[in-house]
Amino acid sequence: MISKAKRLVDDSQRAVPDNAIAALIANTKRARRKLSILQVAEWIEVAQDHLGSIEAVSQRIGISAEMLREFMSVGKLCPSVKKLVANREVDSLDVVYRLSMLRPSEQVAVAREVVAGAVTSNDVRFVASLRKRAPELDIQEVLDRVKKSRNVKQYITQFVIPSGTKLADLRERFAQLLGDENIVGLEAGCGTGTLVLSAEGMGRLREAARSKGRTKRVLVDYVVKGTR
């Protein structure tokens, strides 16, 4: 995976696991990274080689295995997009993770829009979600629809996802409460979920919370846990 790309970590350094741990702690626990996502992914490989698994690396540095896997998703990018990541023209972990869900030609089209400043990280999230729901659409049509939807008011809420919870089960629970047509998107990453609702969906969530004597946040947590 990453090994097929140009190595950005010196081979002599790769033999020293402490260097990998230090690099990962310095570049995953701070808002600003000194290394590119591709370099961080290589250090994860080094640490994984020595510790045996992503989970072991996660425990060693105190970062979720889900986040480490998102860094490793850079290995699924096509060479031209991977080069943009190496040059830090594309430097958002969320963008890289969402791009990895697309086909190579689609990755290039969306990455160009990111570099040009035409789409945001949030837009890329919606592109990946819409692409999954409508695989028959051309990627440019997907991009156009996402751009046009900016004028449509949508509401985003995030929550912690309990271990072992299936996204399909979560969507079914929210659909029962709010109506499936009012769920614009539901995605998971780094142990957290992101629910995107239409204005009607938010209205229903607000009303349901009021009728149950709870805040919207508490009601969402109850739904996620399956105890509403």
Buried (B, 14 or more C-beta within 10 A) or exposed (E): EBEEBEEBBEEEEBEEBEBBBEBBBBBBEEEEBEBBBBBBBBBBBBBBEBBEEBEBBBEBBEBBBBBBBBBBBBBBBBEEBBBBBBEEEBBBBBBBBBBBBBEBEBBBBBBBBBBEEEBBEBBBBBBBBBBEEEEEBEBEEBBEBBBEBEEEEBBEBEBEBEEEBEEEEBBEBBBEBBBEEBBBBBBBBBEEBBBBBBEEBBBBBBEBBEEEEBEBEEBBBBBBBEEB
